[in-house]
Amino acid sequence: DVSADGEMIFNNTVTQAGHRFVMLYETNDPKYPIFTLKFAESDDLVHWRKIPGAIYGKKKYTGGPSLYWIPEEQCYYLTYVDLFVHPVVRKLNYRTSVTRSKDLVHWEDAPADRAVVLPDYGNRPDPNGHPDVYELNASDAEYLEKDGIVHAYFCGGNQWGVSDNQTAEYHGTLAEFFREFYS
C-alpha cells in the first residue's frame, strides 16, 4: 500500500489505548532505514492521523512489529525484528526485541541481552526439502493472553523463504511478560 506521502507501507499492527486506536506501520521513508516504524491514531478505525514525532528505528533495522497498550502502566510495548551478528559464527541473525514508550516519541529499549525470542540454532525448519538450512531467525511475533497464559506465535527459519511457525508460552499476564525484560 502507498500512503498519501508516497511512502510504501508494509507490516502494520493496531492496538486500542483508551478511547483511541493506534496503528504502527513499517515504511520505506528514504530518510530512515527500511522498515522504520511510524504511528497514526484514530477514533473510529477509518480516519487516521499521523502522530508527529512518533517514529521508532531511525538509526537501525526494525521490522515485523507488534504493538500493545498496557493500561495499568499507561505504556506501549513494541516488539520488533532486530539484526545481530552471531557471536561464534559471525553471521547475521534475526531476533525479536522489545522497547516501550509512554508517548510513542521517547523509547526505552530493553537491554540487548534480553531478547524476547532468539533463533534455535539446532532447528531445521524444513529438514526434508532443505536439509542444510538451520534456523537463524525468530521474528514477526504476536502475543495473545488467555486464562493467565501469554501465547507467543512467531516465525523461525532463515528469512529467505525457508521457515516454520513456532509457539511459546509464558505463565502470567501480558503486562508481567513485558516487564520481565526490564527487571
PyRosetta script that sets phi, psi and omega in degrees:
from pyrosetta import init, pose_from_sequence

init()
pose = pose_from_sequence("DVSADGEMIFNNTVTQAGHRFVMLYETNDPKYPIFTLKFAESDDLVHWRKIPGAIYGKKKYTGGPSLYWIPEEQCYYLTYVDLFVHPVVRKLNYRTSVTRSKDLVHWEDAPADRAVVLPDYGNRPDPNGHPDVYELNASDAEYLEKDGIVHAYFCGGNQWGVSDNQTAEYHGTLAEFFREFYS")
pose.set_psi(1, 154.7)
pose.set_omega(1, -179.6)
pose.set_phi(2, -120.3)
pose.set_psi(2, 132.5)
pose.set_omega(2, 179.2)
pose.set_phi(3, -79.2)
pose.set_psi(3, 173.3)
pose.set_omega(3, 177.9)
pose.set_phi(4, -61.7)
pose.set_psi(4, -24.2)
pose.set_omega(4, 179.2)
pose.set_phi(5, -86.0)
pose.set_psi(5, 0.0)
pose.set_omega(5, -178.8)
pose.set_phi(6, 86.2)
pose.set_psi(6, 1.4)
pose.set_omega(6, 177.4)
pose.set_phi(7, -75.6)
pose.set_psi(7, 144.8)
pose.set_omega(7, 170.7)
pose.set_phi(8, -78.9)
pose.set_psi(8, 140.1)
pose.set_omega(8, 178.0)
pose.set_phi(9, -112.0)
pose.set_psi(9, 130.1)
pose.set_omega(9, -177.9)
pose.set_phi(10, -109.8)
pose.set_psi(10, -132.2)
pose.set_omega(10, -179.3)
pose.set_phi(11, -54.8)
pose.set_psi(11, 148.8)
pose.set_omega(11, 174.7)
pose.set_phi(12, -145.9)
pose.set_psi(12, 165.8)
pose.set_omega(12, 178.7)
pose.set_phi(13, -152.1)
pose.set_psi(13, 149.7)
pose.set_omega(13, -178.9)
pose.set_phi(14, -128.2)
pose.set_psi(14, 139.9)
pose.set_omega(14, 174.0)
pose.set_phi(15, -132.8)
pose.set_psi(15, 154.4)
pose.set_omega(15, 176.3)
pose.set_phi(16, -99.4)
pose.set_psi(16, 128.0)
pose.set_omega(16, -179.7)
pose.set_phi(17, -124.2)
pose.set_psi(17, 93.8)
pose.set_omega(17, -176.1)
pose.set_phi(18, 68.9)
pose.set_psi(18, -123.2)
pose.set_omega(18, -178.5)
pose.set_phi(19, -95.1)
pose.set_psi(19, 7.0)
pose.set_omega(19, 179.4)
pose.set_phi(20, -124.5)
pose.set_psi(20, 161.5)
pose.set_omega(20, 176.0)
pose.set_phi(21, -110.9)
pose.set_psi(21, 141.2)
pose.set_omega(21, 178.8)
pose.set_phi(22, -121.6)
pose.set_psi(22, 128.0)
pose.set_omega(22, 176.7)
pose.set_phi(23, -110.2)
pose.set_psi(23, 132.3)
pose.set_omega(23, 172.3)
pose.set_phi(24, -104.7)
pose.set_psi(24, 138.3)
pose.set_omega(24, 177.0)
pose.set_phi(25, -143.1)
pose.set_psi(25, 148.0)
pose.set_omega(25, 175.5)
pose.set_phi(26, -84.1)
pose.set_psi(26, 143.6)
pose.set_omega(26, -178.1)
pose.set_phi(27, -133.9)
pose.set_psi(27, 161.1)
pose.set_omega(27, 173.7)
pose.set_phi(28, -107.5)
pose.set_psi(28, 28.2)
pose.set_omega(28, 177.6)
pose.set_phi(29, -49.5)
pose.set_psi(29, 120.1)
pose.set_omega(29, -175.1)
pose.set_phi(30, -65.3)
pose.set_psi(30, -11.0)
pose.set_omega(30, 177.4)
pose.set_phi(31, -73.9)
pose.set_psi(31, -15.4)
pose.set_omega(31, -173.0)
pose.set_phi(32, -133.4)
pose.set_psi(32, 169.1)
pose.set_omega(32, 174.3)
pose.set_phi(33, -60.4)
pose.set_psi(33, 154.6)
pose.set_omega(33, 178.1)
pose.set_phi(34, -56.5)
pose.set_psi(34, 142.9)
pose.set_omega(34, 179.6)
pose.set_phi(35, 70.2)
pose.set_psi(35, 22.0)
pose.set_omega(35, 171.4)
pose.set_phi(36, -58.7)
pose.set_psi(36, 144.5)
pose.set_omega(36, -173.4)
pose.set_phi(37, -99.4)
pose.set_psi(37, 130.1)
pose.set_omega(37, 176.4)
pose.set_phi(38, -123.2)
pose.set_psi(38, 168.5)
pose.set_omega(38, -172.2)
pose.set_phi(39, -134.1)
pose.set_psi(39, 147.9)
pose.set_omega(39, 175.0)
pose.set_phi(40, -138.1)
pose.set_psi(40, 160.5)
pose.set_omega(40, 179.7)
pose.set_phi(41, -129.9)
pose.set_psi(41, 157.8)
pose.set_omega(41, -178.4)
pose.set_phi(42, -151.7)
pose.set_psi(42, 151.0)
pose.set_omega(42, 173.4)
pose.set_phi(43, -97.6)
pose.set_psi(43, -16.6)
pose.set_omega(43, -171.5)
pose.set_phi(44, -133.8)
pose.set_psi(44, 4.1)
pose.set_omega(44, -177.9)
pose.set_phi(45, 66.3)
pose.set_psi(45, 9.9)
pose.set_omega(45, 178.2)
pose.set_phi(46, -114.7)
pose.set_psi(46, -49.2)
pose.set_omega(46, -178.2)
pose.set_phi(47, -100.8)
pose.set_psi(47, 122.7)
pose.set_omega(47, -175.0)
pose.set_phi(48, -117.9)
pose.set_psi(48, 141.4)
pose.set_omega(48, 176.8)
pose.set_phi(49, -122.8)
pose.set_psi(49, 129.9)
pose.set_omega(49, 174.9)
pose.set_phi(50, -63.9)
pose.set_psi(50, 144.1)
pose.set_omega(50, 177.9)
pose.set_phi(51, -94.5)
pose.set_psi(51, 113.5)
pose.set_omega(51, -177.3)
pose.set_phi(52, -57.2)
pose.set_psi(52, 132.2)
pose.set_omega(52, 176.5)
pose.set_phi(53, 77.6)
pose.set_psi(53, -3.3)
pose.set_omega(53, -178.5)
pose.set_phi(54, -87.5)
pose.set_psi(54, 94.3)
pose.set_omega(54, -178.0)
pose.set_phi(55, -142.5)
pose.set_psi(55, 140.6)
pose.set_omega(55, 173.6)
pose.set_phi(56, -130.7)
pose.set_psi(56, 137.4)
pose.set_omega(56, 177.6)
pose.set_phi(57, 94.4)
pose.set_psi(57, 30.6)
pose.set_omega(57, -178.8)
pose.set_phi(58, -61.9)
pose.set_psi(58, -24.9)
pose.set_omega(58, -175.4)
pose.set_phi(59, -129.3)
pose.set_psi(59, 18.1)
pose.set_omega(59, 179.6)
pose.set_phi(60, -154.4)
pose.set_psi(60, 162.3)
pose.set_omega(60, 176.9)
pose.set_phi(61, -71.1)
pose.set_psi(61, 132.1)
pose.set_omega(61, 170.5)
pose.set_phi(62, -137.6)
pose.set_psi(62, 151.9)
pose.set_omega(62, 178.7)
pose.set_phi(63, -170.7)
pose.set_psi(63, 175.1)
pose.set_omega(63, 177.0)
pose.set_phi(64, 50.9)
pose.set_psi(64, 49.4)
pose.set_omega(64, -171.1)
pose.set_phi(65, -78.6)
pose.set_psi(65, 158.3)
pose.set_omega(65, 173.7)
pose.set_phi(66, -147.4)
pose.set_psi(66, 126.3)
pose.set_omega(66, -173.1)
pose.set_phi(67, -117.4)
pose.set_psi(67, 135.8)
pose.set_omega(67, -179.2)
pose.set_phi(68, -135.9)
pose.set_psi(68, 137.4)
pose.set_omega(68, 174.2)
pose.set_phi(69, -98.9)
pose.set_psi(69, 125.8)
pose.set_omega(69, 177.7)
pose.set_phi(70, -108.1)
pose.set_psi(70, 100.1)
pose.set_omega(70, -172.1)
pose.set_phi(71, -59.9)
pose.set_psi(71, -38.9)
pose.set_omega(71, -177.2)
pose.set_phi(72, -66.5)
pose.set_psi(72, -18.7)
pose.set_omega(72, 176.9)
pose.set_phi(73, -105.2)
pose.set_psi(73, -9.7)
pose.set_omega(73, -173.6)
pose.set_phi(74, 51.6)
pose.set_psi(74, 50.1)
pose.set_omega(74, -172.1)
pose.set_phi(75, -143.6)
pose.set_psi(75, 145.1)
pose.set_omega(75, 173.2)
pose.set_phi(76, -96.3)
pose.set_psi(76, 138.9)
pose.set_omega(76, 171.6)
pose.set_phi(77, -117.3)
pose.set_psi(77, 135.6)
pose.set_omega(77, -176.6)
pose.set_phi(78, -128.3)
pose.set_psi(78, 124.5)
pose.set_omega(78, 170.8)
pose.set_phi(79, -106.4)
pose.set_psi(79, 148.7)
pose.set_omega(79, -173.6)
pose.set_phi(80, -155.1)
pose.set_psi(80, 161.5)
pose.set_omega(80, 177.0)
pose.set_phi(81, -80.7)
pose.set_psi(81, 133.4)
pose.set_omega(81, -176.3)
pose.set_phi(82, -126.1)
pose.set_psi(82, 137.7)
pose.set_omega(82, 176.4)
pose.set_phi(83, -87.9)
pose.set_psi(83, 142.2)
pose.set_omega(83, 172.6)
pose.set_phi(84, -151.8)
pose.set_psi(84, 156.8)
pose.set_omega(84, 178.8)
pose.set_phi(85, -95.7)
pose.set_psi(85, 125.1)
pose.set_omega(85, 178.9)
pose.set_phi(86, -59.3)
pose.set_psi(86, 130.8)
pose.set_omega(86, -173.6)
pose.set_phi(87, -67.3)
pose.set_psi(87, -20.7)
pose.set_omega(87, -177.8)
pose.set_phi(88, -100.6)
pose.set_psi(88, -54.2)
pose.set_omega(88, -175.2)
pose.set_phi(89, -88.0)
pose.set_psi(89, -7.5)
pose.set_omega(89, 175.9)
pose.set_phi(90, 58.1)
pose.set_psi(90, 35.6)
pose.set_omega(90, 176.1)
pose.set_phi(91, -110.3)
pose.set_psi(91, 153.8)
pose.set_omega(91, 178.7)
pose.set_phi(92, -67.6)
pose.set_psi(92, 132.2)
pose.set_omega(92, 179.4)
pose.set_phi(93, -131.4)
pose.set_psi(93, 166.3)
pose.set_omega(93, -177.8)
pose.set_phi(94, -127.9)
pose.set_psi(94, 129.6)
pose.set_omega(94, 178.1)
pose.set_phi(95, -129.9)
pose.set_psi(95, 168.5)
pose.set_omega(95, 174.2)
pose.set_phi(96, -102.6)
pose.set_psi(96, 124.9)
pose.set_omega(96, 179.9)
pose.set_phi(97, -117.1)
pose.set_psi(97, 172.6)
pose.set_omega(97, -177.3)
pose.set_phi(98, -134.0)
pose.set_psi(98, 146.4)
pose.set_omega(98, 173.2)
pose.set_phi(99, -139.4)
pose.set_psi(99, 165.8)
pose.set_omega(99, 179.6)
pose.set_phi(100, -143.3)
pose.set_psi(100, 158.4)
pose.set_omega(100, -177.3)
pose.set_phi(101, -156.9)
pose.set_psi(101, 145.2)
pose.set_omega(101, 173.4)
pose.set_phi(102, -88.5)
pose.set_psi(102, -25.5)
pose.set_omega(102, -171.3)
pose.set_phi(103, -129.4)
pose.set_psi(103, 3.3)
pose.set_omega(103, -178.8)
pose.set_phi(104, 68.3)
pose.set_psi(104, 6.6)
pose.set_omega(104, 178.0)
pose.set_phi(105, -111.9)
pose.set_psi(105, -44.9)
pose.set_omega(105, -179.5)
pose.set_phi(106, -103.7)
pose.set_psi(106, 127.7)
pose.set_omega(106, -173.1)
pose.set_phi(107, -120.7)
pose.set_psi(107, 146.6)
pose.set_omega(107, 175.4)
pose.set_phi(108, -122.7)
pose.set_psi(108, 108.0)
pose.set_omega(108, 178.5)
pose.set_phi(109, -76.0)
pose.set_psi(109, 144.4)
pose.set_omega(109, 170.8)
pose.set_phi(110, -67.9)
pose.set_psi(110, 156.8)
pose.set_omega(110, 177.7)
pose.set_phi(111, -54.1)
pose.set_psi(111, 143.7)
pose.set_omega(111, -175.4)
pose.set_phi(112, -59.9)
pose.set_psi(112, -26.2)
pose.set_omega(112, -179.9)
pose.set_phi(113, -86.1)
pose.set_psi(113, 11.3)
pose.set_omega(113, -179.4)
pose.set_phi(114, -121.0)
pose.set_psi(114, 58.0)
pose.set_omega(114, 177.4)
pose.set_phi(115, -64.7)
pose.set_psi(115, 149.0)
pose.set_omega(115, 177.0)
pose.set_phi(116, -72.8)
pose.set_psi(116, -47.2)
pose.set_omega(116, 178.8)
pose.set_phi(117, -139.0)
pose.set_psi(117, 130.7)
pose.set_omega(117, 176.6)
pose.set_phi(118, -113.1)
pose.set_psi(118, 154.8)
pose.set_omega(118, 175.1)
pose.set_phi(119, -61.0)
pose.set_psi(119, 148.3)
pose.set_omega(119, 172.3)
pose.set_phi(120, -99.0)
pose.set_psi(120, 100.2)
pose.set_omega(120, -171.3)
pose.set_phi(121, -66.9)
pose.set_psi(121, -13.4)
pose.set_omega(121, 176.3)
pose.set_phi(122, -90.1)
pose.set_psi(122, -9.5)
pose.set_omega(122, -178.0)
pose.set_phi(123, -79.0)
pose.set_psi(123, 132.0)
pose.set_omega(123, 171.8)
pose.set_phi(124, -110.4)
pose.set_psi(124, 108.0)
pose.set_omega(124, -173.1)
pose.set_phi(125, -64.7)
pose.set_psi(125, -26.5)
pose.set_omega(125, 178.9)
pose.set_phi(126, -144.1)
pose.set_psi(126, 75.7)
pose.set_omega(126, -173.4)
pose.set_phi(127, -64.3)
pose.set_psi(127, -25.8)
pose.set_omega(127, 179.7)
pose.set_phi(128, -82.6)
pose.set_psi(128, -47.4)
pose.set_omega(128, -177.3)
pose.set_phi(129, -80.0)
pose.set_psi(129, -32.1)
pose.set_omega(129, -176.9)
pose.set_phi(130, -139.8)
pose.set_psi(130, 71.8)
pose.set_omega(130, -174.3)
pose.set_phi(131, -64.5)
pose.set_psi(131, -19.3)
pose.set_omega(131, -178.7)
pose.set_phi(132, -91.1)
pose.set_psi(132, -2.5)
pose.set_omega(132, -177.4)
pose.set_phi(133, -93.6)
pose.set_psi(133, 122.5)
pose.set_omega(133, 173.9)
pose.set_phi(134, -112.7)
pose.set_psi(134, 153.9)
pose.set_omega(134, -176.8)
pose.set_phi(135, -65.3)
pose.set_psi(135, 136.1)
pose.set_omega(135, 170.9)
pose.set_phi(136, -139.3)
pose.set_psi(136, 18.3)
pose.set_omega(136, -174.8)
pose.set_phi(137, -139.8)
pose.set_psi(137, 138.6)
pose.set_omega(137, 169.5)
pose.set_phi(138, -142.4)
pose.set_psi(138, 97.2)
pose.set_omega(138, -167.6)
pose.set_phi(139, -139.8)
pose.set_psi(139, 175.1)
pose.set_omega(139, 172.4)
pose.set_phi(140, 56.7)
pose.set_psi(140, 44.7)
pose.set_omega(140, -176.4)
pose.set_phi(141, -75.8)
pose.set_psi(141, 143.2)
pose.set_omega(141, 172.1)
pose.set_phi(142, -130.1)
pose.set_psi(142, 153.3)
pose.set_omega(142, -174.5)
pose.set_phi(143, -131.7)
pose.set_psi(143, 142.8)
pose.set_omega(143, 177.6)
pose.set_phi(144, -135.8)
pose.set_psi(144, 125.1)
pose.set_omega(144, 177.1)
pose.set_phi(145, -98.6)
pose.set_psi(145, 126.7)
pose.set_omega(145, 179.1)
pose.set_phi(146, -149.0)
pose.set_psi(146, 126.5)
pose.set_omega(146, 175.8)
pose.set_phi(147, 54.1)
pose.set_psi(147, 41.9)
pose.set_omega(147, 176.3)
pose.set_phi(148, 76.8)
pose.set_psi(148, 14.7)
pose.set_omega(148, 177.5)
pose.set_phi(149, -129.5)
pose.set_psi(149, 132.9)
pose.set_omega(149, 173.6)
pose.set_phi(150, -93.7)
pose.set_psi(150, 123.7)
pose.set_omega(150, 176.9)
pose.set_phi(151, -101.5)
pose.set_psi(151, 123.7)
pose.set_omega(151, 177.7)
pose.set_phi(152, -105.7)
pose.set_psi(152, 134.1)
pose.set_omega(152, 177.7)
pose.set_phi(153, -121.8)
pose.set_psi(153, 128.9)
pose.set_omega(153, -176.4)
pose.set_phi(154, -152.8)
pose.set_psi(154, 169.9)
pose.set_omega(154, 179.8)
pose.set_phi(155, -101.9)
pose.set_psi(155, 137.7)
pose.set_omega(155, 170.8)
pose.set_phi(156, -107.7)
pose.set_psi(156, -170.9)
pose.set_omega(156, 176.8)
pose.set_phi(157, 111.7)
pose.set_psi(157, -145.7)
pose.set_omega(157, -172.2)
pose.set_phi(158, -126.4)
pose.set_psi(158, 4.4)
pose.set_omega(158, 179.8)
pose.set_phi(159, 72.2)
pose.set_psi(159, 3.1)
pose.set_omega(159, -179.7)
pose.set_phi(160, -125.4)
pose.set_psi(160, 31.6)
pose.set_omega(160, 173.5)
pose.set_phi(161, 106.6)
pose.set_psi(161, -11.2)
pose.set_omega(161, 175.6)
pose.set_phi(162, -108.0)
pose.set_psi(162, 110.0)
pose.set_omega(162, -175.1)
pose.set_phi(163, -148.8)
pose.set_psi(163, 169.5)
pose.set_omega(163, 172.8)
pose.set_phi(164, -144.7)
pose.set_psi(164, 162.0)
pose.set_omega(164, 176.7)
pose.set_phi(165, -96.2)
pose.set_psi(165, 138.6)
pose.set_omega(165, -177.3)
pose.set_phi(166, -132.7)
pose.set_psi(166, 161.6)
pose.set_omega(166, 177.9)
pose.set_phi(167, -135.6)
pose.set_psi(167, 157.5)
pose.set_omega(167, 174.1)
pose.set_phi(168, -149.3)
pose.set_psi(168, 161.6)
pose.set_omega(168, 179.7)
pose.set_phi(169, -128.9)
pose.set_psi(169, 149.4)
pose.set_omega(169, 172.6)
pose.set_phi(170, -129.7)
pose.set_psi(170, 126.7)
pose.set_omega(170, 179.8)
pose.set_phi(171, -86.9)
pose.set_psi(171, 104.4)
pose.set_omega(171, -178.0)
pose.set_phi(172, 153.2)
pose.set_psi(172, -172.8)
pose.set_omega(172, -179.2)
pose.set_phi(173, -87.5)
pose.set_psi(173, 166.5)
pose.set_omega(173, 176.8)
pose.set_phi(174, -62.5)
pose.set_psi(174, -39.2)
pose.set_omega(174, 177.4)
pose.set_phi(175, -61.0)
pose.set_psi(175, -45.0)
pose.set_omega(175, 178.9)
pose.set_phi(176, -64.0)
pose.set_psi(176, -40.8)
pose.set_omega(176, 179.0)
pose.set_phi(177, -57.6)
pose.set_psi(177, -52.0)
pose.set_omega(177, -178.1)
pose.set_phi(178, -66.1)
pose.set_psi(178, -38.9)
pose.set_omega(178, 179.7)
pose.set_phi(179, -61.7)
pose.set_psi(179, -28.8)
pose.set_omega(179, -179.9)
pose.set_phi(180, -54.7)
pose.set_psi(180, -30.5)
pose.set_omega(180, -175.5)
pose.set_phi(181, -79.7)
pose.set_psi(181, -7.1)
pose.set_omega(181, -177.9)
pose.set_phi(182, -117.4)
pose.set_psi(182, 0.4)
pose.set_omega(182, -177.2)
pose.set_phi(183, -97.0)
pose.dump_pdb("model.pdb")
